[in-house]
């Protein structure tokens, strides 16, 4: 006999896991040390999660750590906004890894920002070292 309550509970658990997984990003480099380290996982808000807008990328500010679609790298980059510039009436963001000597090579538009790192009491929400398994499985 099929237990529909059990099947429903598995579906709910799977849905919750998938939603939570969409809000976690594995850190792949040391560019943001000491805020977080390679292999850490950071919790993020999504600019667009299946049509749900958890924050507006146009509302980010200096000091925010964002995940953006970099023109100079083949994966999303997690770095901090350090300045803004108006270029032809459009706000562009100057972004830099905390542990890097120079800014990222291109200005970033709000359209490129995919997520913003969540903070608690001014500190990024980080789960230390858990992402190493993901890095190993992806060959990074």
C-alpha positions in Angstrom: 0.0 0.0 0.0 1.3 3.4 -0.9 1.7 5.8 2.0 0.9 9.2 0.5 1.9 11.1 3.7 5.4 9.6 3.5 5.8 10.5 -0.2 4.5 14.0 0.5 7.0 14.4 3.4 9.9 13.3 1.1 8.8 15.8 -1.6 8.6 18.6 1.0 12.1 17.7 2.3 13.5 17.6 -1.2 11.9 21.0 -2.0 13.4 22.6 1.2 16.8 21.2 0.4 16.7 22.5 -3.1 15.7 26.0 -2.0 18.3 26.1 0.7 21.0 24.9 -1.8 20.1 27.8 -4.0 21.1 30.2 -1.2 24.6 28.7 -0.6 27.7 29.5 -2.6 31.0 27.7 -2.3 34.1 30.0 -2.1 36.6 28.8 -4.7 39.5 31.2 -4.0 41.3 33.1 -1.2 40.5 36.5 -2.7 38.1 37.5 0.1 40.3 36.4 3.1 39.9 37.1 6.0 36.1 37.6 5.5 35.9 34.0 4.3 38.2 31.4 2.9 38.4 28.9 0.1 36.2 26.0 0.9 33.8 28.0 3.0 30.1 28.3 2.1 28.4 31.7 2.2 24.7 32.3 2.5 23.3 34.6 -0.2 20.1 36.4 -1.3 19.2 35.9 -4.9 18.4 38.8 -7.3 16.1 36.4 -9.2 15.1 32.9 -7.9 12.5 31.6 -10.3 10.9 35.0 -10.5 11.2 35.8 -6.8 13.4 38.9 -6.2 14.9 38.7 -2.8 16.7 42.0 -3.3 17.1 44.6 -6.0 20.7 44.7 -7.5 20.2 48.4 -8.0 20.0 48.9 -4.2 23.5 47.4 -3.4 25.9 49.7 -1.7 29.5 50.2 -1.0 30.6 47.5 1.4 28.2 44.8 0.2 29.7 41.5 -1.0 28.0 40.4 -4.2 28.1 37.4 -6.5 28.3 38.7 -10.1 28.7 37.4 -13.6 32.2 38.5 -14.4 33.2 39.3 -18.0 36.8 38.3 -17.2 36.2 34.9 -15.5 34.2 31.8 -16.5 32.4 31.4 -13.1 30.5 33.8 -10.9 32.8 35.9 -8.7 32.2 36.8 -5.0 33.8 40.2 -4.2 33.0 43.4 -2.3 31.7 46.7 -3.8 34.3 49.4 -3.0 33.0 52.3 -5.1 30.4 53.4 -7.6 30.8 55.4 -10.8 28.2 57.1 -13.1 28.9 56.2 -16.7 26.4 57.7 -19.3 23.8 58.0 -16.5 24.2 54.3 -15.4 25.5 53.4 -12.0 28.5 51.0 -12.3 30.2 49.3 -9.4 33.9 49.1 -8.7 34.5 45.6 -7.1 37.5 44.0 -5.4 38.4 41.0 -3.5 39.4 42.0 0.1 42.7 40.0 -0.3 43.5 41.3 -3.8 45.9 44.2 -4.5 43.8 45.8 -7.2 40.2 46.1 -8.3 38.5 43.7 -10.6 39.4 44.5 -14.3 35.9 45.8 -15.4 33.1 47.9 -13.9 30.0 45.9 -13.0 26.4 46.8 -13.8 23.4 45.9 -11.7 22.3 43.5 -14.4 25.5 41.4 -13.7 24.8 41.0 -10.0 23.2 37.6 -9.3 23.3 37.5 -5.5 24.3 39.4 -2.3 26.0 37.7 0.6 23.8 37.7 3.7 25.2 39.4 6.8 24.5 39.1 10.5 25.7 41.9 12.8 27.8 43.2 9.9 29.6 39.9 9.2 29.0 37.6 6.3 27.0 34.4 7.1 29.6 31.7 6.5 29.7 27.9 7.0 33.4 27.2 7.3 35.2 24.5 5.3 32.1 22.5 4.2 32.5 23.4 0.6 35.8 21.5 0.2 33.9 18.4 -1.0 32.2 20.4 -3.7 35.5 21.8 -4.8 37.1 18.4 -4.9 34.2 16.9 -6.9 34.4 19.8 -9.4 38.1 19.5 -9.7 38.9 23.0 -8.4 
